[in-house]
Amino acid sequence: MSILSVEHVTHGFGARRILEDASFRLLKGEHVGLVGANGEGKSTFLNIITGKLSPDEGKISWCNRITTGYLDQYSTLTKGKTIREVLREAFQHLYDLEQEMLKMYEQMGDCSEEKLNYLMEQVGEIQDMLEHGGFYVIDSKVEEYANGLGLGEIGLDRDVSELSGGQRAKVLLAKVLLQNPMILILDEPTNFLDENHIAWLTNFLKNYENAFLLVSHDIPFLNEVVNVIYHVENAVLTRYTGNYNDFEAMYALKRRQLEQAYEKQQKEIAKLEDFVARNKARVATTNMAKSRQKKLDKMEVIELGKQKVKPSFAFRSARTPGRCVITAENLVIGYDEPLTRPLSFVLERNQKVAVKGVNGLGKSTLLKTLLGIQPAISGSVELDQFVEPGYFEQEENASDNTALDEIWKEFPSMTNGEVRAALAKCGLTNEHITSQMRVLSGGENAKVRLCRLMLKEVNLLVLDEPTNHLDVDAKEELKKAVQEFRGTVLLVSHEPEFYEDVVNEVWNVEDWTTKIV
C-alpha cells in the first residue's frame, strides 16, 4: 500500500528547474534513501512533501491518518527547556489524552448513569491508547534513546540553549525517533554523530518497522539501512531497488546503455543528414531525400543528461615552519568547566592527525583553543612563529552575501573572472556563484567556504567536520586534496573511511576527558 504518492511534480526557482515531472511512491515499511549531488534538490523535495513548499505543478497525496516525523538541517530548539522536557514533547499527544481522561474522571462525580457509562467507556479506550503508546514508560524510553545518541553524559536536565550545535542536532533527532511516526523523514541525520551513535542509529533504522525517507551522503550508513534508492539528477527522479551499492551498479549500466544508444543514433543521424544534403537537389533522388528528412524530423533524439561538474580541490602551501608547529603544556580546555585533564603534546611539521571521540567532549573546543580563538582554562599553547593556519569551521552562519562577494571581500585584489573561476573549480555553477550564501544548500555553502580556504597560503590545515553536507564526489576530491597537501593537518571527523588513509595518527578525546564516557 502506498502511504505517500507524488505525481508529476515540477518545481523551480526562477529559470532554474529543480524537479521536472517527478513521481515518487513510498510503500508501507519501505526504507528509502534519496541521493544526488549537492544542489540537485533533495532538501527541496523534502520541503515539498512536508508542505513547507508548494510545487509549481503536481499533486502530493498522503494516506489517511498518517503520522510523520521530519528532521531537517535547520530545525531549532526553544531556550529555557531542558533536554528531558524537549524529548517528552514527542509524547505530547499522550499527555493531551491523559488530561482529557482526568477531565472525564472529574465529570463522573456529578452525572447521570447513562453519561457515567459513556465516560467509563471513553476512559477505557484512552487507557488502552496510553498503554499501547507506552505512556507509563515514557521516562525510561526517553533515557534509552538519549543514551543511544550520547545525550545521557551531557545531562538530561541541561538547558538546550547551553548545548553545542552537534548536541542540539542530537536532541532533535532523538525527539523525532521517539515520536515513532508512520513515516520518518531525515535530512543528513549522521552529521554531528560520532561512530558509536551512528552505529546505534544504524541498528535502530534497520529494525524500524515503519517507513522512512532518508537523505545522506554517508555511503556505509546508507548501505546498511535502505532497501530502495531514489536518485535525483538534472531535475529527474529515478527509482532503484536495493541499497546504494546496488544503485551504483544499475546506474552505471544504465549510463553505458544510454551512451551506446546515443552513439548509434548519432551515426544514423549523420548518415541520414549526409544523404539528404547530397540528394535533395537531384530530381531523380529528391523523393528519397524527402523521405529521409521526414524520418529525421520524427526521430526522438536521445539526449545524454548534463554531467555534473566534479569539484577539484587543492590547498596552497605556505613557507615551511619550524619542526614543532604546535606545542601544548598542561593545557586544559573548556568553557565554564574543564573538559580535559592537563594535556601536554607537540604537533610536528607535516604530521597529519585525526581527532575523534563522542560529541560534547571538546573536539571543536580543542581546535579553537589551539588556534587562539577560544581561551584555555589553564596551561599554554605555542604556535611556531612561521605558522600560517587555515581553519574550516564546522558550522558558519550563512550571510546575505553572494558566493562571489563572500570570496571577493576576503580577496579584493582578485578580478571578477578569477573569483568565478576559483568557485567554478570547486564545482559551483554560475547560478550558485550569484546566489546568496543563505539560500545555498549545505553542500554548496561548504564548497564556497572550502574555496575561500584554498585561496590562502597555509602550512597548518585545521578542518572541523569538513565532510558534513558534501556529496560523494566532493568528499573523494577533498580526501585527495588533504592527502596531497604538503603541510600539517589537524582534522575532526566522524567518518573513519574519510580520514583513515589520510592521517598518520589519531587522537581520541575520550582518553583525555574529565567526563565519564
N, C-alpha and C positions, 0 to 999 in steps of 0.2 A: 504493500500500500504506500502510495506517495504522500508524504506528510508536508512536503514543500514542493511547489511547482513554479518554475519561472518560464514564461512563454514569450518568445520573440522580443526580448528586452533590448532596447537601444538607448545608449546614454553617451553624452559628450560634454566637454567644456569648451565653449567657443567653437572653433573649427576642428578641434581635436576629438576624434571618436575614441571613447574608452571601451564601449561594448557595442557590438553590431549584431542585431538579430540573435541574441544569446538565449538559449534554452537550457534548463537545468532541472533535474528532479532529485529529490532526496527521499530515499525509501526508509521505512522503519528499521532501526538498528544499523543503518549504514554508517561507516566511519570514513569520511571524505576528506581528502587533502586538496586544497586549492593552491595551485602553484603557477609560477610565471616570473618573469624578470621584474626588477624594480620598476615601478611606474606603469605597469601593464593594467592596473585597475582592480587588483584583488581587494583592497580595502574599500574601494568604491562599490564593488559588487556586494560586499557585506553590508555596507550602509544602505544599499537599495533594498536588500531582502529584509532588513530590520526596520525599514520605514524611515530611516534618517534622511534618505534622499529619495526623491521621486524620479522614476525613469522618464526619459523623453517619450518613449513608446514601450508598449508591452504590458504584461499582466503578471502579478505575483499572487499566488494562491496558497494559503496555509490550510491544513485540515482543521476541523472544529476542535475547540478546547485545547489548542496547542499551548505548551509552555516552553519558553525559550530563555536561555541564559547567554548573554553576549559580553565577552571580554574584548574590548578594543584597545588600541595603543594609547588612547588619550583619556581613559576613564579617570575620575578624580574621587577624592575622599573628603569628608566633612571634618573640619577642625573641631576638637573638643570631644570626639568619640574615641573610645578605646578600641583596640583590635577585636576584643571579645564582643563588644556591642555591634561593631560592623558585621562580624561573622554571624551573629544571631539574627541580623536583618534578613538573612537568607530564608529564615523561617517565619517571616512576618505574617504570612497568610495563616500559619498555625496559631500564632499569638492572637490574631484577629478572631479566629474561630473560638479560642478559649474565652475571650471577652464576651463573644456572642453567647456562649454556653453559660457563663456566670450571670449574665442578664436574665437568661431563661430561668435559672435557679431562683433569682430574686422574684420573678413573676409568679413562681409556683406557690409562694406564700399566700397569695390572695387571688384565686382564680377558680372558675367552675371546674367540675370534674372532667367535662369534655375538653376544656382548654388544658387541664393538667395532663391528660392522656396524650394530647397533641405535643405538648412541651417535652414530656418524657421520651416520646418517640424521636423528636428532633435532637434532644440531648444525647440519646443513644447513638444516633448517626454521627454526631460531631465527635463523640468519644471514639468511635471506630476510626474516623478520619484522623484524629490526633494520634492514636496508637499506630495506625498504618504509616503515618508521616514521620514517626519517630520523635514525637513531641516530648516524650518523657525521658529521652536520652540525648536531647539536644546538646547539652554541655559536653558530654563525652565525645559526641560526634565532632563538635567544634574543635576540641582538643586533638582528636585523631588527625583531622585534615590540617590543622595548624602545625602540628608536629611533622607531618609528612612533607610540608613545604618549608620547614625551618623557621616557623614563626614562634614556636614554643620557647626557644632560647632567648628571643627578644623580650618576651613577657607579654602575655595577652592583655594586661591592664595598662599597657603603654598607650599614650595618646597618639593617634595616627599622624598628627601634624609633626611629630618628632621623628618620623621614620624617613629613611633614605628612599630614593626613587625606586630602587630594587625591592625594598621591603614593602613599599606601598603596592607595587605590582603583585607581589605575593598575596597580600591581603585581598586584593580584588579577585585574583584567581581562585583563592580558597573559597570566597563568598559565592562565586559563580558555580563552582563544583558542588558546594553544599546545597544549592538550590535543586540539584538533580533534575534538570528540565528534560522535556522530551527531545528538544534539540539544543545542543551545546554549540555555541559559535565562538571560536577562539582565534584571535589575531596575534600571532607571534607569542604564544604562551611561554616559550622557553627562554625568551630574553629575560635577563636578571635571575634566572635559576642556575644554580650550580649543578654539578654532576649528580650528587645524591638525590637532589629534589627533582631533577629531570627523570631519574630512574623511578622515583615514586609516581610522578605524573604519567610516565610511560605505562607502568603497571595499572594505574587507575583507568586510563583510557582504553587499554587493551581489554579490560574487563567491564567497560561501560556498556550497560545493556541497551541504552537508548542511542539515538543517532547523534553524530557531531560533524561539524564542518570546521576545518582547521586550516589556517594559513601559517606556514612555517618554511624557513629556509634551512632548517636543521634536518639534513637528509637521513642520518641514522635514526633519529626520532620518528620521522615520517614513515620510514620503512617498517618500524615496529608497530605502529598504531593504526595505519589506514588500510582500507581494502578497496578504495575507489579513488582515482585521481581525476580532478578537473583541471585542465591546463588552459590558461588564458594567454593568447598571443595574437598580436595585431588585431585586437578587439574581438577575436573569435574564441568562443569557449568550447572545448572538446573534452568528452568523457572517455576515460580509460579504466578498465577493470584491473585491480591489483595494487601493489604498493609502488613506491617511487621508482625502484629499480625496474619493475615490470613496465611502468610508463616510459622510462628512458629507452628501453629496448624497442617498444612498439612505436614510439615517436621517431626514433632513428630509422626504422624500417619504412614507416610511412613517408618520411622525408626523402629517402632514397628512391622509393617508387614514384613519388611526385616528380623528382628531378629527372628520372628516366623518361617518364611520360612527357615531361616538358621538352626535353631534348628531342625526342622522337617527333613531337608535334611541330617544333620549330623547324626541323628539317623538312617536314611535309609542307609547312607554310612557305618556306624559301623556294621549294621546288614548284609549288603552285604559282607563286608570285613571278618566278622566272618565266614560267610557261606563258602566263597572261601577258607579261611585258613583251615577250618575243612574238606573240601570235595575234594580239588584239587588232593590229593594223592590217593584217593579211586577210583578204576576202575569203580565201579557202579555209582558214582556221579560226575566223572570228567567233563563230558559234561555240567552238570548243573552248576558246578563251573565256567567253561569257559564262559558260557552264562552270569552269573552274573558279571564276570570280565569285559566282553565286555560292559555291562550296566554301570559299574563303569567308564570305560575308556571314554565312550561317554558322561557321565554326565557333564553338565555345572555347575561347583561348584559355589555356592553363596558365595561371599566374603563380610564380613562386612567392610565398609570403616574404614580406620585407624582413631581412635578417637583422636582428638587433645588433647594434654596435657594441662589441665587447670592450670593457674598460681596459686601459693599460696604465698600470701604476708603477712608479719608480720614485724612490726617495733620494734627494741630493745630499751628498756627503760634504760636511764642513771640514776644516783643518783637523788634524789628528790631535786629540787631547793627551794629557798625561796618563800613566798606567792606571791610577786609581780615579775613576770617573766620579764615583760617589763613595764617601766614607761616613758611616754612621757609628756613633759612640754612645752606648747606653741610651739609645733612642726609645722613648715611649710615645706612641701616637694615640690620638683620641680627640674628643671634643670636651665635654664636661667631665667625662670619666675615662681612665686609661683603657685602651682596647688591647694593649700588648704588655708583656713583661719588657724590661730593658733589652734592647737589641743592639748588637754590635756586628757590623758586616762591612765588606768592601765590594762594590760593583766595579769590576775591572773593564778596561778598554776592550771592545769587540765581544764582550760577553753578551749572550742572549738568554734572558731569564723570563720564565712564565710565573706569574703569581696566581695561585689557586686557593680554594677554600670556600666554605659555606658563606653565604651572604651575611652581612652585618658584622663581620669580624674585622673590617678595616682595610680591604684591598684598595679601594679608591682613596681612602684616607692616607694610606701609605704612600701612594704615588704623589698626592698633593703635598704631603709633608716633605718628601724628598725634593720636590721642585720648589719648596718655599711658598706655596700657595696657602697652605694650612700650617699654623704654628704647631710645633711639637709640645707635648705636655712637659717633657723633660728630655735631657740629653742633647746631642748635637748632630747636625748633618753638614757635611762639607762637600761642595762640588768643585771639581778641578777648575782652575781659572779659565781654561780654554773650552769648557763645555758649552755647546750650543744645543739646548734641548728643543725637541719638537713634541708637543703634547696633544693627543687626541682625547678629548673628554668624552665620558660615557654618554651623557645627555647634555645638550646645549639648548637654551631657549631659542626657538626659531624667531627670526626678526621679520620686519616688513620689507627689508632689502631684497632686491632680486639676487639671484645667484651671481650674476655679473657684478653687481655693486658690492656684494659680500667679499669678493676677491679683490676688486678694484680699490676698496677703502684701505686694504692692508698692503696692496702693491700698486700705489698710484702711478708709478713710472711705467707700468706696462700699458701697451696700446690696447684698444678695444679688441683688435684681432688676436692679439697674444692671449688675452684673458679668455676669449671664446675658444681658442684652440686648446688651452690648458683644460678647460671644463669639458670640452668635447672628447679629449683624450681619456677622461675619467668615465666616459660612457653616457654623457648628458647631451640631449638634443637641444636644438635652438629654442624649442618651447620651454624646456626646463631652465635653460640659461636666463631666459627673460621672465621667469615666474618668481614670485615672492618665496622666500625660504619657508614661510609658514604654511604654504599650500603644497609644497613638495611632499612626496611620500617619505617615510623614514629612511628608506634606502637611498633615494635621490639626495636627501639632506646630508646623509653621511658621506656621499661621494663629493659633494661640494666642500665639506669640511676636510676630507682627505686631500682634495685638490689644493686647498689653502696650505696644508701642511707640506705637501710635496713641492711647493714653490719656494720653501725656505731651505737654506743650507743648514743641516743639523748633523750632530755626531752622537746624540743621545735621543733615541726614539722611545717615547713613553705612550703606550696605547692602552686605553681603558675600554675593554669590551668592544673592539673595533668591528667585529663581525655582526653585531646586532643590526638587524634590518637589511643586511647585504644579501643579494641573491647569490646563487651558486657560482656563476661566472666571476662576479666581483670578489667573492671570498677566495677563490682559487688564485686570482690575479694578485690580491693583497698578500696572500701567503707567499707567493713567489717574490713579491717586492721586498717583504721583510727578510726572506732568506738571502736575497741578493744585496741587501743594504750593508755597506761597509762601515759599520759603527756599532754602538752599544744599543741593545734593545731591552726594554722592561715592559712586559705586556700582561694585562689581566684578561683572562678568557675562561669561559665555562665550556669551551669546545676542545677537548683533547685532540681531536682529529685535525684541528687548525694549527695548534702550537707544537705538537709532539715532534714533528720533523723539522721544526724551525729552531727550537731552543736547545741549549746545552746544559741547562739547569732549571729545576722547578722549585720555587719557594712555596711552602704550604703555610698560610697564616694560622691554620689550626694548631700548628706546633708552637706558635708564639702567643696565642690569645690568653687573656685573663679569664675568659668566659668558659663555661662548661659546654663542651661540644658533644 
